[in-house]
Amino acid sequence: MAEVLVYVDHVDGAVRKPTLELLTLARRVGEPVAVALGNGAADTAATLAEHGAVKVLTHEAAEYADYLVVPKVDALQAAVAAVSPAAVLVPSSAEGKEIAARLALRLGSGIITDAVDLEAGDEGPVATQSVFAAAFTTKSRVSKGTPVITVKPNSAAVEPAPAAGAVEALSVSFSAQATGTKVTARTPRESTGRPELTEAAIVVSGGRGVNGAENFAIIEALADSLGAAVGASRAAVDAGWYPHTNQVGQTGKSVSPQLYIASGISGAIQHRAGMQTSKTIVAINKDAEAPIFDLVDYGVVGDLFDVVPQLTEEVKTRKG
């Protein structure tokens, strides 16, 4: 069976959930070979082996932290040369998509971004995408070179599948471009205690109907009762009610959680493009004709200031 490279997204050896999802998908089309780079790379091996990695290629160097993107592209190019994989899978983060695009260009290969599913095909892996603001679903495959595919978080369930996970050192020679863009400073992001928006299993979002920054407290209360991330529509962000980093939509972040709760959001195409692949969608809006109701699994026609606090209390009661 052909090997499939999986780029490992980790923080000092702690593997992030999207990588474990990639390992699940990689097993459908071949044998997963993980590529872990930077500080703590070797510490990822146990987790990766537990989730199906037959091998873990590691390389630690200061360049991965000190410079942007290119050193990681150099390493993945070296891994492709060493393994000759059937495909390369990368998480669909902003950085992941830049890495994938640069790698595909170097390999002279095709690229598929924001896949939501992956399956084996007679002529290579077949990726499912949600396209044109999630109005259509397509199936595509790369017809030239080694397929480079980025996959949205929450596209697959994490499934443990113990494998050998043999650790091998990857030989990497950095290109002249690797040191072209240096990181000059880092500022830790203030933690809210909530999950990362793009990786969360549950997302609670507020829109224009929240009617003010101070009212987002009721959205946050519901999110906290569910252990969810908080999102916002473009209208809410543009009004200054919530940070741009939490915007869900075509010009914000794309999310695909198990449960998406939209409160006071009309359902403009810009917003729908960022959340329409959610597994279950619930909308709360006092306008029964709001476009959001066209795509929901469950809709509540009512004032969010009445409905959301009641829902929060019911969740707390059931959990308690």
C-alpha positions as CSV (number, residue, x, y, z in Angstrom):
1,M,0.0,0.0,0.0
2,A,1.3,3.5,-0.9
3,E,2.4,5.8,1.8
4,V,0.6,9.2,2.5
5,L,2.5,12.1,4.1
6,V,0.7,13.9,6.9
7,Y,2.0,17.3,8.0
8,V,1.9,17.5,11.8
9,D,0.5,20.6,13.4
10,H,1.8,20.7,16.9
11,V,2.8,23.0,19.7
12,D,6.1,21.9,21.4
13,G,5.1,18.3,20.9
14,A,1.4,18.5,21.7
15,V,-0.4,17.4,18.5
16,R,-3.5,19.4,17.5
17,K,-6.7,17.7,16.7
18,P,-6.8,18.5,12.9
19,T,-3.7,16.4,12.5
20,L,-5.3,13.4,14.1
21,E,-8.3,13.8,11.7
22,L,-5.8,13.8,8.8
23,L,-4.4,10.5,10.0
24,T,-7.9,9.0,9.9
25,L,-8.4,10.2,6.4
26,A,-4.9,9.1,5.3
27,R,-5.6,5.5,6.3
28,R,-8.4,5.4,3.7
29,V,-5.9,5.9,0.8
30,G,-2.7,4.5,2.1
31,E,-0.3,4.1,5.1
32,P,0.1,7.4,7.0
33,V,3.7,8.7,7.4
34,A,3.7,11.8,9.7
35,V,6.1,14.7,9.3
36,A,6.8,16.5,12.5
37,L,9.0,19.6,12.5
38,G,10.5,22.0,15.0
39,N,10.8,22.0,18.8
40,G,9.3,18.9,20.4
41,A,8.9,17.0,17.1
42,A,10.1,13.7,18.6
43,D,7.6,14.1,21.4
44,T,4.7,13.8,18.9
45,A,5.6,10.1,18.1
46,A,3.5,8.3,20.7
47,T,0.3,10.3,19.9
48,L,0.8,9.9,16.1
49,A,1.5,6.1,16.4
50,E,-1.7,5.7,18.5
51,H,-3.7,7.3,15.7
52,G,-2.2,5.3,12.8
53,A,1.2,6.7,11.8
54,V,3.4,3.8,10.5
55,K,6.4,6.2,10.5
56,V,7.2,9.6,12.0
57,L,9.7,11.6,10.2
58,T,11.2,14.3,12.5
59,H,13.5,17.2,12.1
60,E,14.2,19.9,14.7
61,A,15.9,23.2,13.8
62,A,15.7,26.8,15.0
63,E,14.6,27.8,11.4
64,Y,11.1,26.5,11.9
65,A,10.4,29.0,14.7
66,D,12.7,31.8,13.5
67,Y,11.4,32.1,9.9
68,L,8.1,31.9,8.2
69,V,6.7,29.0,6.2
70,V,9.6,28.3,3.8
71,P,11.7,26.0,6.1
72,K,8.6,23.8,6.5
73,V,8.1,23.7,2.7
74,D,11.8,22.7,2.4
75,A,11.2,19.9,4.9
76,L,8.1,18.6,3.2
77,Q,9.8,18.7,-0.2
78,A,12.6,16.5,1.3
79,A,10.0,14.1,2.8
80,V,8.3,13.8,-0.6
81,A,11.7,12.9,-2.2
82,A,12.4,10.4,0.5
83,V,9.0,8.7,0.5
84,S,7.4,9.2,-2.9
85,P,3.9,9.3,-1.4
86,A,0.5,8.9,-3.0
87,A,-0.5,12.2,-1.5
88,V,0.4,14.9,1.0
89,L,-2.2,16.0,3.5
90,V,-2.0,19.4,5.3
91,P,-4.5,21.0,7.7
92,S,-6.5,23.8,6.1
93,S,-5.2,26.6,8.4
94,A,-4.0,29.9,6.9
95,E,-0.4,28.7,7.3
96,G,-1.3,25.2,6.1
97,K,-2.7,26.4,2.8
98,E,0.3,28.6,2.2
99,I,2.6,25.6,2.8
100,A,0.6,23.4,0.6
101,A,0.5,25.9,-2.3
102,R,4.2,26.5,-2.2
103,L,4.9,22.8,-2.0
104,A,2.6,22.0,-4.9
105,L,4.4,24.7,-7.0
106,R,7.8,23.2,-6.2
107,L,6.6,19.7,-7.1
108,G,4.8,20.7,-10.2
109,S,1.7,19.1,-8.8
110,G,-1.9,19.9,-8.5
111,I,-3.5,21.1,-5.3
112,I,-6.9,20.8,-3.7
113,T,-7.8,23.1,-0.8
114,D,-10.5,22.9,1.9
115,A,-11.5,19.3,1.3
116,V,-14.2,18.0,3.6
117,D,-13.7,14.3,2.8
118,L,-11.3,11.9,1.2
119,E,-11.6,8.5,-0.4
120,A,-9.5,6.1,-2.5
121,G,-9.9,6.2,-6.3
122,D,-8.6,4.1,-9.1
123,E,-6.3,7.0,-10.3
124,G,-5.5,8.5,-6.9
125,P,-7.2,10.0,-3.9
126,V,-10.6,11.7,-4.5
127,A,-11.4,14.8,-2.4
128,T,-14.8,16.2,-1.7
129,Q,-15.1,20.0,-1.5
130,S,-17.9,22.4,-0.7
131,V,-17.7,25.1,-3.3
132,F,-19.4,28.3,-4.5
133,A,-20.3,29.5,-1.0
134,A,-21.3,25.9,-0.1
135,A,-24.0,25.8,-2.8
136,F,-22.4,22.8,-4.5
137,T,-20.5,19.7,-3.5
138,T,-17.8,18.5,-5.9
139,K,-15.5,15.5,-6.1
140,S,-12.0,16.1,-7.5
141,R,-8.7,14.4,-8.0
142,V,-5.3,15.7,-8.9
143,S,-4.2,14.6,-12.4
144,K,-0.6,15.7,-12.3
145,G,2.2,15.0,-9.9
146,T,1.8,14.2,-6.2
147,P,-1.6,15.4,-4.9
148,V,-1.3,18.1,-2.2
149,I,-4.6,18.3,-0.3
150,T,-5.6,20.6,2.6
151,V,-8.5,19.4,4.7
152,K,-10.8,21.5,6.8
153,P,-10.9,20.8,10.6
154,N,-13.8,18.6,11.8
155,S,-14.1,16.9,8.5
156,A,-13.5,13.4,10.0
157,A,-13.8,11.8,13.4
158,V,-10.6,11.1,15.2
159,E,-10.2,7.3,15.3
160,P,-7.4,5.7,17.2
161,A,-5.7,2.9,15.2
162,P,-2.4,1.9,16.9
163,A,0.5,1.5,14.5
164,A,4.3,1.2,14.7
165,G,5.1,4.9,14.6
166,A,8.8,4.2,14.0
167,V,10.7,7.5,14.4
168,E,13.1,8.3,11.7
169,A,15.3,11.5,11.3
170,L,14.5,13.5,8.2
171,S,17.4,15.0,6.3
172,V,16.6,18.6,5.3
173,S,18.7,21.1,3.5
174,F,17.2,24.6,3.8
175,S,17.0,26.7,0.6
176,A,18.3,30.2,0.2
177,Q,14.7,31.5,0.5
178,A,14.2,29.8,3.9
179,T,15.7,32.7,5.8
180,G,14.1,35.4,3.7
181,T,11.3,36.4,6.2
182,K,12.3,36.4,9.9
183,V,10.0,36.4,12.8
184,T,11.0,39.5,14.9
185,A,8.5,39.2,17.8
186,R,5.7,37.1,19.2
187,T,2.8,38.1,21.4
188,P,0.9,35.3,23.1
189,R,-2.8,35.4,22.4
190,E,-4.9,36.1,25.4
191,S,-6.7,32.8,26.3
192,T,-10.5,32.8,26.7
193,G,-10.6,29.3,27.9
194,R,-12.7,28.4,24.9
195,P,-11.7,26.0,22.1
196,E,-10.1,27.3,18.9
197,L,-12.9,28.6,16.6
198,T,-11.9,26.5,13.5
199,E,-11.4,23.3,15.5
200,A,-14.3,23.5,17.9
201,A,-17.0,20.7,17.9
202,I,-19.6,23.3,18.8
203,V,-19.8,27.0,17.7
204,V,-22.3,29.6,19.0
205,S,-22.4,32.7,16.8
206,G,-24.0,36.1,17.2
207,G,-25.0,38.6,14.5
208,R,-26.6,41.9,13.9
209,G,-29.6,40.9,16.0
210,V,-27.4,40.8,19.1
211,N,-27.5,44.6,18.9
212,G,-24.4,45.7,20.7
213,A,-21.1,44.5,22.1
214,E,-22.4,44.3,25.7
215,N,-25.1,41.8,24.6
216,F,-22.5,39.3,23.3
217,A,-22.4,38.2,27.0
218,I,-25.5,36.1,26.5
219,I,-23.9,34.4,23.4
220,E,-20.7,33.7,25.5
221,A,-22.8,32.3,28.3
222,L,-24.5,29.8,26.0
223,A,-21.1,28.9,24.4
224,D,-19.6,28.4,27.9
225,S,-22.4,26.1,29.0
226,L,-21.8,23.9,25.9
227,G,-18.0,24.1,26.0
228,A,-18.2,25.9,22.6
229,A,-16.3,28.5,20.7
230,V,-17.8,31.9,20.0
231,G,-18.3,33.2,16.5
232,A,-19.7,36.4,15.0
233,S,-21.1,37.5,11.7
234,R,-19.4,40.1,9.5
235,A,-22.1,42.7,10.5
236,A,-21.3,42.2,14.2
237,V,-17.6,42.4,13.6
238,D,-17.8,45.5,11.3
239,A,-19.9,47.2,14.0
240,G,-17.0,46.6,16.5
241,W,-19.1,44.3,18.7
242,Y,-16.7,41.4,18.5
243,P,-13.1,40.8,17.4
244,H,-12.4,40.1,13.7
245,T,-10.5,36.9,14.7
246,N,-13.9,35.4,15.6
247,Q,-15.6,36.3,12.3
248,V,-17.3,33.3,10.5
249,G,-17.8,33.7,6.8
250,Q,-16.3,34.1,3.4
251,T,-14.0,37.0,4.5
252,G,-13.5,35.4,8.0
253,K,-13.0,31.9,9.1
254,S,-14.6,28.7,7.8
255,V,-15.9,26.3,10.4
256,S,-17.4,22.9,10.2
257,P,-18.4,21.9,13.7
258,Q,-20.8,19.1,14.8
259,L,-23.2,21.8,16.0
260,Y,-23.5,25.4,14.9
261,I,-25.9,27.8,16.6
262,A,-26.6,31.0,14.8
263,S,-28.3,33.7,17.0
264,G,-29.6,36.9,15.4
265,I,-27.9,36.1,12.0
266,S,-30.0,36.6,8.9
267,G,-28.0,34.2,6.8
268,A,-26.3,36.3,4.1
269,I,-24.4,34.3,1.5
270,Q,-21.1,35.7,2.9
271,H,-21.8,34.1,6.3
272,R,-23.3,30.9,4.9
273,A,-20.1,30.3,3.0
274,G,-18.2,29.9,6.2
275,M,-20.5,27.6,8.2
276,Q,-22.7,25.7,5.8
277,T,-20.7,22.5,6.0
278,S,-21.6,22.3,9.8
279,K,-23.1,18.9,10.6
280,T,-26.1,20.2,12.5
281,I,-27.3,23.9,12.3
282,V,-29.7,25.6,14.6
283,A,-30.9,29.2,14.0
284,I,-32.6,31.6,16.4
285,N,-34.1,34.6,14.7
286,K,-37.3,36.6,15.2
287,D,-37.8,37.0,11.5
288,A,-39.5,33.9,10.2
289,E,-38.5,34.9,6.6
290,A,-34.7,35.1,7.4
291,P,-32.6,33.2,4.7
292,I,-30.8,31.3,7.5
293,F,-33.9,29.2,7.9
294,D,-33.4,27.8,4.4
295,L,-30.5,25.7,5.5
296,V,-31.0,24.9,9.1
297,D,-31.8,21.5,10.7
298,Y,-33.7,23.2,13.5
299,G,-35.1,26.7,13.6
300,V,-36.5,28.8,16.4
301,V,-38.5,31.8,15.5
302,G,-38.2,34.1,18.5
303,D,-36.3,36.9,20.2
304,L,-32.8,35.7,21.0
305,F,-32.9,37.7,24.2
306,D,-35.7,35.4,25.4
307,V,-34.6,32.2,23.7
308,V,-30.8,32.1,24.3
309,P,-30.9,32.7,28.1
310,Q,-33.6,30.0,28.5
311,L,-31.5,27.6,26.4
312,T,-28.4,28.3,28.5
313,E,-30.3,27.6,31.7
314,E,-31.7,24.4,30.2
315,V,-28.2,23.2,29.2
316,K,-26.9,24.0,32.7
317,T,-29.8,22.2,34.3
318,R,-29.3,19.0,32.2
319,K,-25.6,19.0,32.8
320,G,-26.0,19.6,36.5
